[in-house]
């Protein structure tokens, strides 16, 4: 997975994280925000027979919302509302 992400030749400002847990792989692509507005991120989870890609809700992407983490890619956080 890391080699695949490296081969994409992404802008160096995009932070990537990969984590494996229980046979699943979580992926985070994150563009650093300004600390006030919602962060821009993309999450993916790859498991045998299933691949999911999504952008967390705006509420989760706000600073302190916890949505833009590789842990959230592996086990999505339920919406607080």
NORLINFEN-V553111 format. One line per field, one symbol per residue. psi: psi as a letter, one per 30 degrees, with the letter a starting at -180 (. if undefined). burial: + if it has 9 or more other ideal C-beta (glycine too) atoms within 8 Angstrom, else -. Layout:
psi = ???
burial = ???
This chain:
psi = eeeeeeffhlkffjkkkkkkkhglkkkkkkkkagfelkljlklkkkljgkkkklklleefflkffgfilfefeejkklkf.
burial = ----+--------++++++----++++++++-+-----+-+-+++++--------+--++++--+-++++-+++--+----
